[in-house]
């Protein structure tokens, strides 16, 4: 028997993961996000040609029309961009999920580690005041991803578009003293690829060229996996293979060694002049803050999440680079078997919110007004 809409919403929560690149949302009774779209808002360059889709003239443009808009990114490096409004993104989530009465459905927001309380508070008040939400909750991405995998112990490396983060967990508890976060991820690979292709005279003349280069990156980029780790500063010889990509105008471009060189910055960000550690070094630094026996335990349980971890060769390269950083014969296992690692945090959020014991964790507007930021610390995952 088909479930009616009222029953469906009465026992569901909205799970929203608004990332730097992609927003993923859906109802908690679903197995995966049912709404996925680019985290972009824009104002029309030609307002007379369009009727605004939301209040005011700021909208979430359709992909095929985004060249007709002045685009803004509401989320940068996992944090809300004060120069861009998040409300059109939230409105689109409600529209996509066909939620007519926001008061009836609580909202579970997924955020990266170290998200400032001021951001949580501001977002919460936006949901309470502008959207009439009655209850909400904030969950941390890394811990939720491990929960989605059914793991109580493990070290989660999440590499998305704007942020790379390391989250160690033991016996179901997030080890906050071992958290690591770097503002270095897939976006930087896109920028490196764009710079390399421009130097070769490959120009894309459009106001949303970064979005096109991002699509090129996803289609052609790989990580080179050499026989042994490279020495810093050594000359690099990449595989002599190329891939093609068809641009929106029908032009086909061929990308050779640049498709390997761009991703190399994930393990050697200093090559671009950035003062960040490579992803393998972030893992090492996280583990160095933990008890020695716990390090050995977690090294056997390293899990990958985030869209950039889908880059071909990522897991193999991480395994290769980690091996010399630890004592000989130390067992290291990198697990990357989940088919949709970009949605792991969303899946974890859905599972958590559906637990019968979770009902007491929802935060109301009155609690937030009475307790302030403290309630966000008391009720968290």
C-alpha positions as CSV (number, residue, x, y, z in Angstrom):
1,X,0.0,0.0,0.0
2,X,1.4,3.4,-1.0
3,X,2.2,5.7,1.9
4,X,0.3,9.0,1.9
5,X,2.3,12.2,2.1
6,X,1.0,13.1,5.6
7,X,2.2,9.8,7.1
8,X,5.5,10.1,5.2
9,X,6.3,13.5,6.6
10,X,5.1,12.7,10.1
11,X,7.8,10.1,10.6
12,X,10.5,11.8,8.7
13,X,13.2,14.5,9.1
14,X,14.9,16.5,6.4
15,X,18.5,15.5,6.2
16,X,20.5,18.4,4.6
17,X,24.2,18.3,3.7
18,X,24.9,21.7,2.1
19,X,28.5,21.2,0.8
20,X,30.9,23.7,-0.8
21,X,30.1,22.2,-4.2
22,X,27.0,20.0,-4.0
23,X,23.9,20.1,-1.8
24,X,22.4,16.7,-0.9
25,X,19.1,16.5,0.8
26,X,16.3,14.0,1.4
27,X,13.8,12.6,3.9
28,X,15.3,10.3,6.6
29,X,13.1,7.4,5.6
30,X,14.8,7.3,2.2
31,X,17.9,5.2,1.6
32,X,19.8,8.0,-0.2
33,X,19.5,11.7,-1.0
34,X,16.7,12.4,-3.4
35,X,17.7,16.0,-4.1
36,X,21.2,16.8,-5.4
37,X,22.2,20.1,-6.9
38,X,25.1,22.5,-7.1
39,X,25.4,24.8,-4.1
40,X,25.0,28.0,-6.2
41,X,22.8,31.0,-6.1
42,X,22.6,33.8,-8.7
43,X,21.0,36.9,-10.0
44,X,20.0,37.1,-13.6
45,X,22.2,39.2,-15.9
46,X,19.1,39.8,-17.9
47,X,16.3,40.3,-15.3
48,X,13.6,41.1,-17.9
49,X,13.9,37.7,-19.4
50,X,13.2,35.7,-16.3
51,X,10.6,35.6,-13.6
52,X,12.3,35.0,-10.2
53,X,11.8,31.5,-8.8
54,X,11.9,32.6,-5.2
55,X,11.3,35.8,-3.3
56,X,13.5,38.6,-4.5
57,X,15.8,38.1,-7.5
58,X,18.2,35.6,-6.0
59,X,17.6,32.0,-7.2
60,X,19.2,28.6,-7.6
61,X,19.7,28.6,-11.4
62,X,19.1,25.5,-13.5
63,X,22.4,24.0,-14.7
64,X,21.6,24.7,-18.4
65,X,21.0,28.4,-17.7
66,X,23.7,29.1,-15.2
67,X,25.7,31.1,-17.8
68,X,22.9,33.7,-17.7
69,X,23.4,34.4,-14.0
70,X,25.9,36.2,-11.8
71,X,26.8,33.3,-9.6
72,X,27.7,33.2,-5.9
73,X,28.8,30.3,-3.6
74,X,26.8,30.3,-0.3
75,X,29.3,27.9,1.2
76,X,33.1,28.2,0.9
77,X,35.5,25.7,2.5
78,X,32.6,24.2,4.5
79,X,31.6,27.6,6.0
80,X,28.7,29.9,5.1
81,X,29.8,32.7,2.9
82,X,28.5,36.0,4.5
83,X,28.4,37.6,1.0
84,X,25.9,35.0,-0.3
85,X,22.4,34.2,1.0
86,X,21.7,30.6,2.0
87,X,17.9,30.9,1.9
88,X,17.4,30.1,-1.8
89,X,19.3,26.8,-1.2
90,X,17.0,25.9,1.8
91,X,13.9,26.9,-0.2
92,X,15.0,24.6,-3.1
93,X,15.4,21.7,-0.6
94,X,11.8,22.2,0.6
95,X,10.6,22.5,-3.0
96,X,12.5,19.4,-4.2
97,X,11.2,17.3,-1.3
98,X,7.7,18.6,-1.6
99,X,7.5,19.7,2.0
100,X,4.6,22.1,2.2
101,X,4.6,22.8,5.9
102,X,8.1,23.2,7.4
103,X,6.7,23.1,10.9
104,X,5.8,19.5,10.6
105,X,9.3,18.3,9.6
106,X,12.5,18.7,11.7
107,X,15.7,19.5,10.0
108,X,19.0,17.6,10.6
109,X,21.9,19.7,9.3
110,X,25.3,18.2,8.5
111,X,28.4,20.3,9.1
112,X,32.2,19.8,9.1
113,X,34.2,19.6,12.3
114,X,35.2,23.0,13.8
115,X,32.2,24.8,12.5
116,X,31.9,28.0,14.6
117,X,29.0,28.2,17.0
118,X,28.1,31.6,15.5
119,X,27.4,29.9,12.2
120,X,25.2,27.2,13.8
121,X,23.3,29.9,15.8
122,X,22.7,32.0,12.7
123,X,21.6,29.1,10.6
124,X,19.3,27.9,13.4
125,X,17.7,31.3,13.7
126,X,17.2,31.5,9.9
127,X,15.4,28.1,10.0
128,X,13.3,29.1,13.0
129,X,12.4,32.6,11.9
130,X,12.4,32.5,8.1
131,X,11.1,29.0,7.6
132,X,9.1,28.3,10.7
133,X,11.0,25.1,11.6
134,X,10.0,23.7,15.1
135,X,13.0,21.4,15.7
136,X,16.5,21.0,14.3
137,X,19.9,19.3,15.0
138,X,23.5,19.7,13.8
139,X,25.6,16.6,13.2
140,X,29.3,16.3,12.3
141,X,30.1,14.9,8.9
142,X,33.0,12.5,9.7
143,X,31.3,10.8,12.7
144,X,28.1,10.4,10.6
145,X,30.0,8.8,7.7
146,X,31.5,6.2,10.0
147,X,28.1,5.5,11.4
148,X,26.8,5.0,7.9
149,X,29.4,2.3,7.4
150,X,28.3,0.6,10.6
151,X,31.6,1.3,12.3
152,X,32.2,2.2,16.0
153,X,35.9,2.4,15.6
154,X,37.9,3.9,12.7
155,X,39.7,6.8,11.2
156,X,37.6,8.7,8.7
157,X,39.4,10.7,5.9
158,X,36.8,12.9,4.2
159,X,38.0,14.8,1.2
160,X,35.3,16.9,-0.4
161,X,35.4,20.0,-2.5
162,X,36.5,22.7,-0.1
163,X,37.7,20.8,3.0
164,X,39.7,17.7,3.9
165,X,39.1,16.4,7.4
166,X,40.4,13.5,9.6
167,X,38.0,12.2,12.3
168,X,39.1,9.4,14.6
169,X,36.5,7.5,16.5
170,X,36.7,4.8,19.1
171,X,33.9,2.8,20.7
172,X,31.4,5.1,18.9
173,X,32.9,8.3,20.3
174,X,34.5,11.0,18.2
175,X,38.1,11.8,19.6
176,X,38.1,15.6,19.3
177,X,41.7,15.9,20.3
178,X,42.7,14.0,17.1
179,X,40.6,15.9,14.7
180,X,42.4,17.5,11.7
181,X,41.0,19.8,9.1
182,X,42.6,21.5,6.1
183,X,41.1,24.0,3.6
184,X,42.6,22.0,0.7
185,X,40.5,19.6,-1.3
186,X,38.8,19.0,-4.7
187,X,38.4,22.7,-5.4
188,X,42.2,23.1,-5.4
189,X,42.6,20.2,-7.9
190,X,40.1,22.1,-10.2
191,X,42.1,25.3,-9.9
192,X,45.4,23.5,-10.6
193,X,43.9,21.8,-13.7
194,X,42.5,25.1,-14.9
195,X,45.9,26.8,-14.6
196,X,47.7,24.0,-16.4
197,X,45.2,23.9,-19.3
198,X,45.3,27.7,-19.6
199,X,49.1,27.6,-19.9
200,X,48.6,25.2,-22.8
201,X,46.3,27.7,-24.5
202,X,43.1,25.9,-23.6
203,X,40.7,28.8,-22.8
204,X,37.0,28.5,-21.8
205,X,35.3,31.9,-22.2
206,X,32.3,31.8,-20.0
207,X,31.4,33.4,-16.6
208,X,31.0,30.0,-15.0
209,X,34.3,28.5,-16.3
210,X,35.2,27.1,-12.9
211,X,32.1,24.9,-13.0
212,X,33.1,23.5,-16.4
213,X,36.7,22.9,-15.3
214,X,35.2,21.0,-12.3
215,X,33.3,18.8,-14.7
216,X,36.5,18.2,-16.7
217,X,38.3,17.3,-13.5
218,X,35.7,14.7,-12.5
219,X,35.8,13.1,-16.0
220,X,39.5,12.9,-16.7
221,X,41.6,13.3,-13.5
222,X,43.4,10.4,-11.8
223,X,46.1,9.9,-9.2
224,X,49.3,8.4,-10.3
225,X,50.3,5.4,-8.1
226,X,54.1,4.9,-8.5
227,X,56.0,1.9,-7.3
228,X,57.3,3.7,-4.2
229,X,56.7,7.1,-2.5
230,X,58.3,10.0,-4.2
231,X,61.0,12.1,-2.5
232,X,60.0,15.8,-2.0
233,X,61.4,17.9,-4.8
234,X,62.2,15.0,-7.0
235,X,61.4,15.1,-10.7
236,X,58.0,13.6,-11.5
237,X,57.3,11.5,-14.6
238,X,53.6,10.9,-15.2
239,X,52.0,8.2,-17.3
240,X,51.8,9.0,-21.0
241,X,48.0,8.6,-21.4
242,X,45.3,11.1,-22.2
243,X,41.5,11.4,-22.0
244,X,39.1,13.5,-23.9
245,X,36.2,15.7,-22.8
246,X,33.4,17.3,-24.7
247,X,32.8,20.9,-23.7
248,X,29.2,22.4,-23.7
249,X,29.8,24.0,-27.1
250,X,30.7,20.6,-28.6
251,X,34.4,21.2,-28.8
252,X,36.4,18.2,-27.7
253,X,39.6,18.7,-25.6
254,X,42.4,16.2,-24.9
255,X,44.0,16.2,-21.5
256,X,47.4,14.4,-21.0
257,X,49.7,14.5,-18.0
258,X,47.9,17.5,-16.6
259,X,45.2,15.1,-15.4
260,X,47.7,13.5,-13.1
261,X,49.6,16.7,-12.2
262,X,46.5,18.4,-10.9
263,X,45.6,15.7,-8.4
264,X,49.2,15.4,-7.2
265,X,48.6,18.5,-5.0
266,X,46.4,16.4,-2.7
267,X,49.6,14.6,-1.5
268,X,52.0,17.4,-2.2
269,X,50.2,20.8,-1.7
270,X,53.6,22.6,-1.2
271,X,54.2,22.1,-5.0
272,X,51.6,24.9,-5.5
273,X,53.0,27.1,-2.8
274,X,50.4,26.2,-0.3
275,X,51.4,25.7,3.3
276,X,49.2,22.6,3.9
277,X,50.1,19.1,4.7
278,X,49.3,16.3,2.2
279,X,46.3,14.1,3.1
280,X,48.6,11.3,4.2
281,X,50.4,13.7,6.5
282,X,47.1,14.9,8.0
283,X,46.4,11.2,8.9
284,X,49.8,10.9,10.5
285,X,49.4,14.1,12.5
286,X,45.9,13.0,13.7
287,X,47.2,9.6,14.9
288,X,50.2,11.2,16.6
289,X,47.8,12.8,19.1
290,X,46.4,9.5,20.1
291,X,47.5,6.7,22.4
292,X,50.1,4.4,20.8
293,X,48.0,1.2,20.9
294,X,45.0,3.1,19.6
295,X,47.1,4.3,16.6
296,X,47.8,0.7,15.6
297,X,44.2,-0.2,15.9
298,X,42.9,2.7,13.8
299,X,45.6,2.3,11.1
300,X,43.8,-1.0,10.3
301,X,40.5,0.8,9.9
302,X,41.0,3.9,7.7
303,X,37.8,4.8,5.8
304,X,37.4,7.2,2.9
305,X,34.5,9.6,2.3
306,X,33.8,12.7,0.2
307,X,33.5,13.2,-3.5
308,X,37.2,13.7,-4.1
309,X,38.0,10.3,-2.6
310,X,36.3,8.9,-5.7
311,X,39.3,10.1,-7.8
312,X,40.8,6.9,-9.4
313,X,43.9,5.8,-7.5
314,X,43.1,7.8,-4.3
315,X,42.9,4.8,-1.9
316,X,46.0,3.1,-3.5
317,X,48.1,6.2,-3.3
318,X,47.1,6.9,0.3
319,X,48.1,3.3,1.3
320,X,51.4,3.8,-0.5
321,X,52.2,7.2,1.1
322,X,51.2,6.1,4.6
323,X,53.4,2.9,4.7
324,X,56.8,4.6,5.2
325,X,55.4,7.0,7.9
326,X,54.9,4.2,10.4
327,X,57.0,1.5,11.9
328,X,58.0,-1.5,9.7
329,X,55.4,-4.3,9.6
330,X,52.7,-2.0,10.9
331,X,49.4,-3.1,9.3
332,X,47.7,-0.4,7.4
333,X,44.3,-0.9,5.6
334,X,42.5,1.8,3.6
335,X,38.8,0.9,2.9
336,X,37.1,2.6,0.0
337,X,34.4,0.1,-1.0
338,X,31.2,2.2,-0.6
339,X,29.9,3.1,-4.0
340,X,28.7,6.6,-3.0
341,X,31.2,8.0,-0.5
342,X,30.0,11.5,-1.2
343,X,26.7,10.7,0.5
344,X,28.0,8.8,3.5
345,X,27.4,11.7,6.0
346,X,23.9,12.0,4.7
347,X,23.2,8.3,5.1
348,X,24.6,8.4,8.7
349,X,22.4,11.4,9.5
350,X,19.3,9.6,8.3
351,X,20.1,6.5,10.3
352,X,20.8,8.5,13.5
353,X,17.6,10.6,13.2
354,X,15.5,7.5,12.8
355,X,16.6,6.0,16.1
356,X,13.8,5.9,18.7
357,X,16.1,7.4,21.3
358,X,16.9,10.4,19.1
359,X,13.6,12.3,19.7
360,X,15.0,14.0,22.8
361,X,18.0,15.4,20.8
362,X,16.0,17.8,18.6
363,X,16.7,21.5,19.5
364,X,13.7,23.9,19.7
365,X,13.8,27.7,19.3
366,X,13.0,28.1,23.0
367,X,15.9,26.0,24.0
368,X,18.3,28.0,21.8
369,X,17.0,31.3,23.1
370,X,17.1,30.2,26.8
371,X,20.5,28.4,26.7
372,X,22.3,30.1,23.8
373,X,25.3,28.4,22.2
374,X,25.5,26.0,25.1
375,X,22.6,23.9,23.9
376,X,24.5,23.3,20.6
377,X,27.3,21.8,22.5
378,X,25.1,19.7,24.8
379,X,23.1,18.2,21.9
380,X,25.5,17.2,19.2
381,X,26.9,14.2,17.4
